[in-house]
Amino acid sequence: MLFTVMFKPHPNLSAEVNRNIVQSEIEGGVFLEQLPPQTVLEIRTKHHRYVAVLLGGGAALISGHPGYCPQPVLVAIAGSTWGRSMLKLRFVGRGMYLEFHHPDYRTPIITSLIQEIRECSQLNSSSVAALA
């Protein structure tokens, strides 16, 4: 029998932080380390639809924002936030905000609220090279 280990509230964290962590497990999401390189994620936020080709170690080719990444750009995905400074590292979570580091900007890019995350497919290495 397989059991999923759920987060247990930690006594040293505030009720709000514990609540946010539990809510992220309820809403769903994915830790990037659990996906193989070349996995393609479609991340639909309140305002845009991003496509991220995972390259490993948090690196990804991301596109979908008309100003920041209209074409695929190599970024480092930091993780997701609840709209404040606390970051769930290398996690893309529904009901959260994606945070990534763009090479042309000093501060991280934070998306609007993530509404849906979908794995599209995997690309082969020549397809990834063509996107770069």
Backbone torsions as a table, in degrees:
resi	resn	phi	psi	omega
1	MET	NA	135.3	-177.6
2	LEU	-104.0	127.7	177.7
3	PHE	-117.8	138.5	174.3
4	THR	-91.0	131.2	178.7
5	VAL	-83.9	116.2	179.3
6	MET	-93.9	157.9	178.5
7	PHE	-65.4	135.5	173.4
8	LYS	-106.4	128.9	-179.7
9	PRO	-49.6	136.0	-178.2
10	HIS	-97.6	132.6	-176.8
11	PRO	-66.4	-19.7	-179.6
12	ASN	-91.1	-0.7	177.2
13	LEU	-104.5	151.5	179.6
14	SER	-67.7	161.7	177.5
15	ALA	-60.0	-37.5	-179.9
16	GLU	-64.6	-44.5	179.9
17	VAL	-65.0	-47.2	177.2
18	ASN	-57.5	-43.4	179.7
19	ARG	-61.7	-43.7	179.3
20	ASN	-63.0	-41.7	179.9
21	ILE	-64.0	-45.9	177.9
22	VAL	-62.5	-43.0	-179.9
23	GLN	-61.8	-36.2	179.0
24	SER	-65.7	-31.9	176.5
25	GLU	-72.3	-35.6	178.3
26	ILE	-69.0	-46.5	-178.0
27	GLU	-66.3	-35.7	179.1
28	GLY	97.6	157.1	-179.9
29	GLY	171.1	-168.8	-176.2
30	VAL	-144.8	137.9	170.9
31	PHE	-83.9	128.7	-175.1
32	LEU	-61.0	-31.4	180.0
33	GLU	-64.2	-20.0	-178.7
34	GLN	-84.9	-3.6	-179.8
35	LEU	-111.1	140.6	179.2
36	PRO	-73.9	154.4	173.9
37	PRO	-54.6	149.7	179.5
38	GLN	80.7	4.4	172.1
39	THR	-68.8	139.8	179.1
40	VAL	-108.8	122.4	176.8
41	LEU	-109.7	135.9	168.9
42	GLU	-101.4	121.1	-177.3
43	ILE	-117.2	107.5	-179.3
44	ARG	-97.0	121.1	177.3
45	THR	-104.3	-177.6	179.1
46	LYS	-59.6	-32.8	-173.9
47	HIS	-115.5	-19.3	-174.8
48	HIS	-144.0	165.3	173.9
49	ARG	-118.1	113.3	-179.3
50	TYR	-99.1	147.9	169.9
51	VAL	-119.1	125.8	-179.6
52	ALA	-121.7	123.1	173.1
53	VAL	-98.3	112.4	-176.1
54	LEU	-76.2	134.4	-177.8
55	LEU	-112.5	-6.6	-179.1
56	GLY	105.6	148.2	177.4
57	GLY	62.5	24.4	-179.6
58	GLY	89.0	-10.1	177.9
59	ALA	-77.2	143.3	179.3
60	ALA	-155.3	153.5	167.0
61	LEU	-95.3	119.7	-175.6
62	ILE	-123.6	143.3	175.8
63	SER	-145.3	164.5	175.3
64	GLY	131.4	-11.9	176.5
65	HIS	-104.4	127.6	-175.6
66	PRO	-62.3	-25.3	-179.0
67	GLY	-98.6	-45.5	-173.8
68	TYR	-87.1	-37.0	-175.5
69	CYS	-151.9	65.7	177.2
70	PRO	-66.8	-29.9	174.1
71	GLN	-114.5	158.1	180.0
72	PRO	-56.2	132.6	178.4
73	VAL	-132.7	142.6	179.8
74	LEU	-75.8	120.7	-179.1
75	VAL	-130.2	169.2	171.0
76	ALA	-112.1	116.6	178.0
77	ILE	-80.7	117.1	179.9
78	ALA	-79.2	-41.8	-178.5
79	GLY	149.7	-149.8	-179.0
80	SER	-128.8	149.5	179.1
81	THR	-122.7	170.4	174.3
82	TRP	-101.6	17.9	179.9
83	GLY	98.4	4.4	177.6
84	ARG	-128.6	-161.9	-173.5
85	SER	-79.6	-14.7	-178.7
86	MET	-77.0	128.5	-174.9
87	LEU	-117.0	132.1	171.5
88	LYS	-92.3	103.5	-170.2
89	LEU	-60.7	136.9	175.3
90	ARG	47.8	36.2	179.6
91	PHE	-122.7	135.9	173.6
92	VAL	-113.6	112.9	-172.3
93	GLY	-125.1	136.1	175.2
94	ARG	-64.7	140.6	-177.8
95	GLY	81.3	8.9	-179.7
96	MET	-124.6	-179.2	179.9
97	TYR	-114.6	125.5	178.4
98	LEU	-73.8	136.6	177.4
99	GLU	-122.3	126.6	177.1
100	PHE	-140.5	156.7	-179.1
101	HIS	-101.9	118.9	-178.6
102	HIS	-98.0	137.2	-176.6
103	PRO	-63.7	-20.6	-177.2
104	ASP	-94.3	-0.7	-175.8
105	TYR	-130.1	140.5	-178.9
106	ARG	-74.4	-36.2	-178.8
107	THR	-99.9	154.8	-179.4
108	PRO	-64.7	152.3	172.4
109	ILE	-89.4	131.2	177.3
110	ILE	-121.2	122.6	-176.5
111	THR	-77.8	174.6	168.6
112	SER	-74.2	176.7	-174.2
113	LEU	-57.3	129.6	178.5
114	ILE	-74.0	126.7	-179.2
115	GLN	-105.2	-29.8	-178.0
116	GLU	-153.7	143.3	176.0
117	ILE	-129.2	129.3	-177.7
118	ARG	-138.4	133.4	173.0
119	GLU	-83.3	123.7	-175.9
120	CYS	-89.6	-53.0	-177.0
121	SER	-176.1	-174.3	172.9
122	GLN	-118.0	145.0	178.0
123	LEU	-103.5	154.3	171.6
124	ASN	-85.8	167.7	-172.9
125	SER	-62.0	-31.2	178.9
126	SER	-70.3	-34.2	176.9
127	SER	-66.9	-40.9	177.9
128	VAL	-62.7	-43.4	179.6
129	ALA	-62.9	-36.1	179.7
130	ALA	-67.2	-30.5	179.3
131	LEU	-73.4	-27.5	-174.1
132	ALA	-70.7	NA	NA
